[in-house]
Every structure is written in C-alpha cells, then in structure tokens.
Amino acid sequence: MKHMKKADIVLIAALLVLAPVFLFLNRYFSAEKGGVYAEIYHDSVLVYRIKLSTAKEGSFSIPGVPNVVFHQYADGSIAFIKADCPDKICIRAGRLKYAGQFAACLPNKIMLKIVSEEKDREGPDLTIE
C-alpha cells in the first residue's frame, strides 16, 4: 500500500462499482426485441432452428446422432446435456441463451449457436472484396 496513492484507490473503487452497472446496461440494451433462435448444425447442415422464447422444456437429439442430447429449458436457454465425445467441452459450455453464444461438439460435427431474429439471414456477416 506504500506505492498506491489515494487517487489510485478511488479509481479502483469507482471501477469496481461501475463494472456491474455497465454489464447490466449491456445485457439490457443488447437484448433481442424480436427473439432469439437456437440453430443446430450437423456436418454444416442446419438441422433445427428453434425459437427459444416459445420452446417447451424437454430433451431431444438429432436424427442419426442419438449419443448427443440437448435440453431446452423453460427460461429460454438450451444446452448440450449428453455427448459421447471424450473431452465433454460441449457439455461444459453450459446453458446458452443470448445471441452470439455458441457451443460445439467437434468429434460429432455438431454446432449449437444462438442467433437473433433480426440478423440478416441471406448473406455473410462480412464481405471481403
């Protein structure tokens, strides 16, 4: 504490107080007004597109891949709950609920991503010319 000045302590305290406020404001203003969807891909092919706000709670798997199981929750989130891959990174990703979140089970070639309804569905996010 000898090397810290009073101004340093005030600055650190202000950051600790303001950080949760900015996190809350970020969640509030980035909330999707039209809803979010869970898109599940297998071998780069869209298998399911589920609107999370109206989805019913339950577990399901992709046809042809019964060893990977998803669970939709009543709070509008979705998660991998079972997979036969050795590392289980997809399960440890937890519940996904907000646009931009994703999880993947690479050994099974399955990707789960959360997208916004307002997102342009026709083209790529970035075009390089």
PyMOL commands that place a pseudoatom at each C-alpha (Angstrom):
pseudoatom trace, name=CA, resn=MET, resi=1, chain=A, elem=C, hetatm=0, pos=[0.000, 0.000, 0.000]
pseudoatom trace, name=CA, resn=LYS, resi=2, chain=A, elem=C, hetatm=0, pos=[3.023, 2.310, 0.216]
pseudoatom trace, name=CA, resn=HIS, resi=3, chain=A, elem=C, hetatm=0, pos=[3.125, 2.737, -3.541]
pseudoatom trace, name=CA, resn=MET, resi=4, chain=A, elem=C, hetatm=0, pos=[-0.589, 3.368, -4.026]
pseudoatom trace, name=CA, resn=LYS, resi=5, chain=A, elem=C, hetatm=0, pos=[-1.850, 6.908, -3.936]
pseudoatom trace, name=CA, resn=LYS, resi=6, chain=A, elem=C, hetatm=0, pos=[-5.265, 7.993, -2.745]
pseudoatom trace, name=CA, resn=ALA, resi=7, chain=A, elem=C, hetatm=0, pos=[-6.305, 8.661, -6.360]
pseudoatom trace, name=CA, resn=ASP, resi=8, chain=A, elem=C, hetatm=0, pos=[-5.421, 5.067, -7.313]
pseudoatom trace, name=CA, resn=ILE, resi=9, chain=A, elem=C, hetatm=0, pos=[-7.651, 3.677, -4.588]
pseudoatom trace, name=CA, resn=VAL, resi=10, chain=A, elem=C, hetatm=0, pos=[-10.530, 5.949, -5.631]
pseudoatom trace, name=CA, resn=LEU, resi=11, chain=A, elem=C, hetatm=0, pos=[-10.122, 4.900, -9.264]
pseudoatom trace, name=CA, resn=ILE, resi=12, chain=A, elem=C, hetatm=0, pos=[-10.128, 1.186, -8.397]
pseudoatom trace, name=CA, resn=ALA, resi=13, chain=A, elem=C, hetatm=0, pos=[-13.194, 1.604, -6.172]
pseudoatom trace, name=CA, resn=ALA, resi=14, chain=A, elem=C, hetatm=0, pos=[-15.024, 3.507, -8.921]
pseudoatom trace, name=CA, resn=LEU, resi=15, chain=A, elem=C, hetatm=0, pos=[-14.258, 0.754, -11.439]
pseudoatom trace, name=CA, resn=LEU, resi=16, chain=A, elem=C, hetatm=0, pos=[-15.498, -1.928, -9.057]
pseudoatom trace, name=CA, resn=VAL, resi=17, chain=A, elem=C, hetatm=0, pos=[-18.750, -0.032, -8.561]
pseudoatom trace, name=CA, resn=LEU, resi=18, chain=A, elem=C, hetatm=0, pos=[-19.310, 0.852, -12.219]
pseudoatom trace, name=CA, resn=ALA, resi=19, chain=A, elem=C, hetatm=0, pos=[-18.424, -2.527, -13.775]
pseudoatom trace, name=CA, resn=PRO, resi=20, chain=A, elem=C, hetatm=0, pos=[-21.673, -4.283, -12.729]
pseudoatom trace, name=CA, resn=VAL, resi=21, chain=A, elem=C, hetatm=0, pos=[-23.680, -1.275, -13.902]
pseudoatom trace, name=CA, resn=PHE, resi=22, chain=A, elem=C, hetatm=0, pos=[-22.120, -1.428, -17.363]
pseudoatom trace, name=CA, resn=LEU, resi=23, chain=A, elem=C, hetatm=0, pos=[-22.636, -5.193, -17.547]
pseudoatom trace, name=CA, resn=PHE, resi=24, chain=A, elem=C, hetatm=0, pos=[-26.316, -4.773, -16.711]
pseudoatom trace, name=CA, resn=LEU, resi=25, chain=A, elem=C, hetatm=0, pos=[-26.744, -1.976, -19.261]
pseudoatom trace, name=CA, resn=ASN, resi=26, chain=A, elem=C, hetatm=0, pos=[-25.014, -4.072, -21.906]
pseudoatom trace, name=CA, resn=ARG, resi=27, chain=A, elem=C, hetatm=0, pos=[-27.386, -7.004, -21.299]
pseudoatom trace, name=CA, resn=TYR, resi=28, chain=A, elem=C, hetatm=0, pos=[-30.418, -4.698, -21.247]
pseudoatom trace, name=CA, resn=PHE, resi=29, chain=A, elem=C, hetatm=0, pos=[-29.647, -2.831, -24.467]
pseudoatom trace, name=CA, resn=SER, resi=30, chain=A, elem=C, hetatm=0, pos=[-28.391, -5.860, -26.364]
pseudoatom trace, name=CA, resn=ALA, resi=31, chain=A, elem=C, hetatm=0, pos=[-31.490, -7.910, -25.523]
pseudoatom trace, name=CA, resn=GLU, resi=32, chain=A, elem=C, hetatm=0, pos=[-33.119, -9.090, -28.697]
pseudoatom trace, name=CA, resn=LYS, resi=33, chain=A, elem=C, hetatm=0, pos=[-36.506, -7.476, -29.262]
pseudoatom trace, name=CA, resn=GLY, resi=34, chain=A, elem=C, hetatm=0, pos=[-37.686, -9.960, -31.880]
pseudoatom trace, name=CA, resn=GLY, resi=35, chain=A, elem=C, hetatm=0, pos=[-36.440, -13.055, -30.125]
pseudoatom trace, name=CA, resn=VAL, resi=36, chain=A, elem=C, hetatm=0, pos=[-33.531, -15.416, -30.395]
pseudoatom trace, name=CA, resn=TYR, resi=37, chain=A, elem=C, hetatm=0, pos=[-33.240, -18.777, -32.065]
pseudoatom trace, name=CA, resn=ALA, resi=38, chain=A, elem=C, hetatm=0, pos=[-31.094, -21.805, -31.417]
pseudoatom trace, name=CA, resn=GLU, resi=39, chain=A, elem=C, hetatm=0, pos=[-29.630, -23.190, -34.621]
pseudoatom trace, name=CA, resn=ILE, resi=40, chain=A, elem=C, hetatm=0, pos=[-28.241, -26.711, -34.539]
pseudoatom trace, name=CA, resn=TYR, resi=41, chain=A, elem=C, hetatm=0, pos=[-25.938, -27.812, -37.346]
pseudoatom trace, name=CA, resn=HIS, resi=42, chain=A, elem=C, hetatm=0, pos=[-24.676, -31.300, -38.141]
pseudoatom trace, name=CA, resn=ASP, resi=43, chain=A, elem=C, hetatm=0, pos=[-21.964, -31.633, -40.797]
pseudoatom trace, name=CA, resn=SER, resi=44, chain=A, elem=C, hetatm=0, pos=[-22.506, -27.909, -41.590]
pseudoatom trace, name=CA, resn=VAL, resi=45, chain=A, elem=C, hetatm=0, pos=[-26.164, -28.536, -42.429]
pseudoatom trace, name=CA, resn=LEU, resi=46, chain=A, elem=C, hetatm=0, pos=[-28.879, -26.762, -40.449]
pseudoatom trace, name=CA, resn=VAL, resi=47, chain=A, elem=C, hetatm=0, pos=[-30.897, -29.483, -38.715]
pseudoatom trace, name=CA, resn=TYR, resi=48, chain=A, elem=C, hetatm=0, pos=[-33.053, -27.489, -36.261]
pseudoatom trace, name=CA, resn=ARG, resi=49, chain=A, elem=C, hetatm=0, pos=[-33.973, -23.819, -35.783]
pseudoatom trace, name=CA, resn=ILE, resi=50, chain=A, elem=C, hetatm=0, pos=[-35.840, -23.320, -32.509]
pseudoatom trace, name=CA, resn=LYS, resi=51, chain=A, elem=C, hetatm=0, pos=[-37.338, -20.064, -31.204]
pseudoatom trace, name=CA, resn=LEU, resi=52, chain=A, elem=C, hetatm=0, pos=[-36.204, -20.134, -27.587]
pseudoatom trace, name=CA, resn=SER, resi=53, chain=A, elem=C, hetatm=0, pos=[-38.882, -17.838, -26.154]
pseudoatom trace, name=CA, resn=THR, resi=54, chain=A, elem=C, hetatm=0, pos=[-41.709, -20.164, -27.211]
pseudoatom trace, name=CA, resn=ALA, resi=55, chain=A, elem=C, hetatm=0, pos=[-39.940, -23.513, -26.895]
pseudoatom trace, name=CA, resn=LYS, resi=56, chain=A, elem=C, hetatm=0, pos=[-41.219, -26.073, -24.410]
pseudoatom trace, name=CA, resn=GLU, resi=57, chain=A, elem=C, hetatm=0, pos=[-38.934, -27.710, -21.880]
pseudoatom trace, name=CA, resn=GLY, resi=58, chain=A, elem=C, hetatm=0, pos=[-37.608, -31.094, -22.899]
pseudoatom trace, name=CA, resn=SER, resi=59, chain=A, elem=C, hetatm=0, pos=[-34.706, -33.146, -24.201]
pseudoatom trace, name=CA, resn=PHE, resi=60, chain=A, elem=C, hetatm=0, pos=[-34.053, -34.225, -27.769]
pseudoatom trace, name=CA, resn=SER, resi=61, chain=A, elem=C, hetatm=0, pos=[-31.323, -35.457, -30.075]
pseudoatom trace, name=CA, resn=ILE, resi=62, chain=A, elem=C, hetatm=0, pos=[-30.514, -35.104, -33.748]
pseudoatom trace, name=CA, resn=PRO, resi=63, chain=A, elem=C, hetatm=0, pos=[-31.757, -37.892, -36.030]
pseudoatom trace, name=CA, resn=GLY, resi=64, chain=A, elem=C, hetatm=0, pos=[-28.855, -40.231, -36.690]
pseudoatom trace, name=CA, resn=VAL, resi=65, chain=A, elem=C, hetatm=0, pos=[-26.833, -38.982, -33.696]
pseudoatom trace, name=CA, resn=PRO, resi=66, chain=A, elem=C, hetatm=0, pos=[-28.594, -40.367, -30.605]
pseudoatom trace, name=CA, resn=ASN, resi=67, chain=A, elem=C, hetatm=0, pos=[-25.429, -40.096, -28.473]
pseudoatom trace, name=CA, resn=VAL, resi=68, chain=A, elem=C, hetatm=0, pos=[-25.666, -36.274, -28.375]
pseudoatom trace, name=CA, resn=VAL, resi=69, chain=A, elem=C, hetatm=0, pos=[-28.613, -34.940, -26.374]
pseudoatom trace, name=CA, resn=PHE, resi=70, chain=A, elem=C, hetatm=0, pos=[-29.801, -31.343, -25.990]
pseudoatom trace, name=CA, resn=HIS, resi=71, chain=A, elem=C, hetatm=0, pos=[-32.130, -29.922, -23.355]
pseudoatom trace, name=CA, resn=GLN, resi=72, chain=A, elem=C, hetatm=0, pos=[-34.375, -26.882, -23.758]
pseudoatom trace, name=CA, resn=TYR, resi=73, chain=A, elem=C, hetatm=0, pos=[-35.197, -25.093, -20.532]
pseudoatom trace, name=CA, resn=ALA, resi=74, chain=A, elem=C, hetatm=0, pos=[-38.318, -23.130, -19.624]
pseudoatom trace, name=CA, resn=ASP, resi=75, chain=A, elem=C, hetatm=0, pos=[-36.226, -19.968, -19.108]
pseudoatom trace, name=CA, resn=GLY, resi=76, chain=A, elem=C, hetatm=0, pos=[-35.429, -19.845, -22.850]
pseudoatom trace, name=CA, resn=SER, resi=77, chain=A, elem=C, hetatm=0, pos=[-31.992, -21.440, -22.736]
pseudoatom trace, name=CA, resn=ILE, resi=78, chain=A, elem=C, hetatm=0, pos=[-30.613, -24.586, -24.354]
pseudoatom trace, name=CA, resn=ALA, resi=79, chain=A, elem=C, hetatm=0, pos=[-27.605, -26.805, -23.617]
pseudoatom trace, name=CA, resn=PHE, resi=80, chain=A, elem=C, hetatm=0, pos=[-25.799, -29.995, -24.514]
pseudoatom trace, name=CA, resn=ILE, resi=81, chain=A, elem=C, hetatm=0, pos=[-26.519, -32.444, -21.684]
pseudoatom trace, name=CA, resn=LYS, resi=82, chain=A, elem=C, hetatm=0, pos=[-25.054, -35.667, -23.065]
pseudoatom trace, name=CA, resn=ALA, resi=83, chain=A, elem=C, hetatm=0, pos=[-22.327, -36.438, -25.589]
pseudoatom trace, name=CA, resn=ASP, resi=84, chain=A, elem=C, hetatm=0, pos=[-20.102, -39.416, -26.288]
pseudoatom trace, name=CA, resn=CYS, resi=85, chain=A, elem=C, hetatm=0, pos=[-17.039, -37.290, -27.064]
pseudoatom trace, name=CA, resn=PRO, resi=86, chain=A, elem=C, hetatm=0, pos=[-14.005, -37.762, -24.796]
pseudoatom trace, name=CA, resn=ASP, resi=87, chain=A, elem=C, hetatm=0, pos=[-13.488, -34.171, -23.589]
pseudoatom trace, name=CA, resn=LYS, resi=88, chain=A, elem=C, hetatm=0, pos=[-17.132, -33.057, -22.987]
pseudoatom trace, name=CA, resn=ILE, resi=89, chain=A, elem=C, hetatm=0, pos=[-16.337, -29.415, -23.803]
pseudoatom trace, name=CA, resn=CYS, resi=90, chain=A, elem=C, hetatm=0, pos=[-19.779, -29.047, -25.372]
pseudoatom trace, name=CA, resn=ILE, resi=91, chain=A, elem=C, hetatm=0, pos=[-21.461, -30.004, -22.084]
pseudoatom trace, name=CA, resn=ARG, resi=92, chain=A, elem=C, hetatm=0, pos=[-19.208, -27.726, -20.040]
pseudoatom trace, name=CA, resn=ALA, resi=93, chain=A, elem=C, hetatm=0, pos=[-20.297, -24.766, -22.214]
pseudoatom trace, name=CA, resn=GLY, resi=94, chain=A, elem=C, hetatm=0, pos=[-23.489, -24.756, -20.134]
pseudoatom trace, name=CA, resn=ARG, resi=95, chain=A, elem=C, hetatm=0, pos=[-26.787, -23.112, -20.990]
pseudoatom trace, name=CA, resn=LEU, resi=96, chain=A, elem=C, hetatm=0, pos=[-26.871, -20.801, -23.991]
pseudoatom trace, name=CA, resn=LYS, resi=97, chain=A, elem=C, hetatm=0, pos=[-29.447, -18.032, -24.127]
pseudoatom trace, name=CA, resn=TYR, resi=98, chain=A, elem=C, hetatm=0, pos=[-28.077, -14.852, -25.731]
pseudoatom trace, name=CA, resn=ALA, resi=99, chain=A, elem=C, hetatm=0, pos=[-27.378, -14.102, -29.397]
pseudoatom trace, name=CA, resn=GLY, resi=100, chain=A, elem=C, hetatm=0, pos=[-23.742, -14.702, -30.230]
pseudoatom trace, name=CA, resn=GLN, resi=101, chain=A, elem=C, hetatm=0, pos=[-23.220, -17.616, -27.847]
pseudoatom trace, name=CA, resn=PHE, resi=102, chain=A, elem=C, hetatm=0, pos=[-22.258, -20.991, -29.269]
pseudoatom trace, name=CA, resn=ALA, resi=103, chain=A, elem=C, hetatm=0, pos=[-21.013, -24.438, -28.345]
pseudoatom trace, name=CA, resn=ALA, resi=104, chain=A, elem=C, hetatm=0, pos=[-19.677, -27.235, -30.492]
pseudoatom trace, name=CA, resn=CYS, resi=105, chain=A, elem=C, hetatm=0, pos=[-19.095, -30.952, -30.255]
pseudoatom trace, name=CA, resn=LEU, resi=106, chain=A, elem=C, hetatm=0, pos=[-16.311, -31.329, -32.785]
pseudoatom trace, name=CA, resn=PRO, resi=107, chain=A, elem=C, hetatm=0, pos=[-15.926, -35.138, -32.709]
pseudoatom trace, name=CA, resn=ASN, resi=108, chain=A, elem=C, hetatm=0, pos=[-19.632, -35.434, -33.609]
pseudoatom trace, name=CA, resn=LYS, resi=109, chain=A, elem=C, hetatm=0, pos=[-19.536, -32.457, -36.031]
pseudoatom trace, name=CA, resn=ILE, resi=110, chain=A, elem=C, hetatm=0, pos=[-22.379, -30.677, -34.215]
pseudoatom trace, name=CA, resn=MET, resi=111, chain=A, elem=C, hetatm=0, pos=[-22.611, -26.953, -33.574]
pseudoatom trace, name=CA, resn=LEU, resi=112, chain=A, elem=C, hetatm=0, pos=[-25.215, -25.105, -31.496]
pseudoatom trace, name=CA, resn=LYS, resi=113, chain=A, elem=C, hetatm=0, pos=[-25.383, -21.350, -31.902]
pseudoatom trace, name=CA, resn=ILE, resi=114, chain=A, elem=C, hetatm=0, pos=[-27.782, -18.684, -30.723]
pseudoatom trace, name=CA, resn=VAL, resi=115, chain=A, elem=C, hetatm=0, pos=[-28.782, -16.110, -33.339]
pseudoatom trace, name=CA, resn=SER, resi=116, chain=A, elem=C, hetatm=0, pos=[-31.023, -13.081, -33.428]
pseudoatom trace, name=CA, resn=GLU, resi=117, chain=A, elem=C, hetatm=0, pos=[-34.211, -12.980, -35.448]
pseudoatom trace, name=CA, resn=GLU, resi=118, chain=A, elem=C, hetatm=0, pos=[-33.196, -9.543, -36.734]
pseudoatom trace, name=CA, resn=LYS, resi=119, chain=A, elem=C, hetatm=0, pos=[-29.909, -10.800, -38.156]
pseudoatom trace, name=CA, resn=ASP, resi=120, chain=A, elem=C, hetatm=0, pos=[-29.628, -10.839, -41.933]
pseudoatom trace, name=CA, resn=ARG, resi=121, chain=A, elem=C, hetatm=0, pos=[-30.286, -14.462, -42.845]
pseudoatom trace, name=CA, resn=GLU, resi=122, chain=A, elem=C, hetatm=0, pos=[-29.410, -14.092, -46.506]
pseudoatom trace, name=CA, resn=GLY, resi=123, chain=A, elem=C, hetatm=0, pos=[-25.723, -13.325, -46.550]
pseudoatom trace, name=CA, resn=PRO, resi=124, chain=A, elem=C, hetatm=0, pos=[-22.478, -13.441, -44.646]
pseudoatom trace, name=CA, resn=ASP, resi=125, chain=A, elem=C, hetatm=0, pos=[-21.629, -11.093, -41.794]
pseudoatom trace, name=CA, resn=LEU, resi=126, chain=A, elem=C, hetatm=0, pos=[-18.619, -9.745, -43.663]
pseudoatom trace, name=CA, resn=THR, resi=127, chain=A, elem=C, hetatm=0, pos=[-17.896, -9.467, -47.355]
pseudoatom trace, name=CA, resn=ILE, resi=128, chain=A, elem=C, hetatm=0, pos=[-14.287, -9.217, -48.475]
pseudoatom trace, name=CA, resn=GLU, resi=129, chain=A, elem=C, hetatm=0, pos=[-13.627, -7.864, -51.933]
for i in range(1, 129): cmd.bond("trace and resi %d" % i, "trace and resi %d" % (i + 1))
show_as sticks, trace
zoom trace
